[in-house]
């Protein structure tokens, strides 16, 4: 079904964001899902988040733009806590952020210029580049979580809102 909807979005030039759901379920495999986005959908996925654990060890997500850990506590994940990235995820987060910046820069001339000149990429510059490349249909931002337990849904909606604001400005 995802492939059918994806082809329609291609046909009509609709920008997309992917949400890898059910990260708390048995057999959850974020990396495999990202590979399937590339292989089956022909997209260029840019990770905006990586999961902190999987299956029954799913704790939350790491925001690769802000470089912070986000956890969802309480009934229906209503208590959203942001804080430092736990030590066990720091290296994976740094590598994933570097790759996200590179993938975005490859698809956005403004960010590419900063990247090639070796300038520090600010959060604001990265967000703007992700917006431009997403709206142009060059990249597909990828987020993750567990919709049933409302873990990660808040950050997905925030990402959609940021893209929508850019579309409204056009």
WOSULUR-V147703 format. One record per helix or strand of 3 or more residues. SS is the DSSP state (H for helix, E for strand). FROM is the first residue (numbers start at 1). LEN is the number of residues. If there is no record, write none. Layout:
[[SS,FROM,LEN] [SS,FROM,LEN]]
//
This chain:
[[H,2,11] [E,17,4] [H,30,12] [E,45,3] [E,49,4] [H,55,3] [E,60,4] [E,68,6] [H,75,3] [E,79,5] [H,87,20] [H,109,8] [H,123,13] [E,140,5] [H,147,3] [H,153,17]]
//
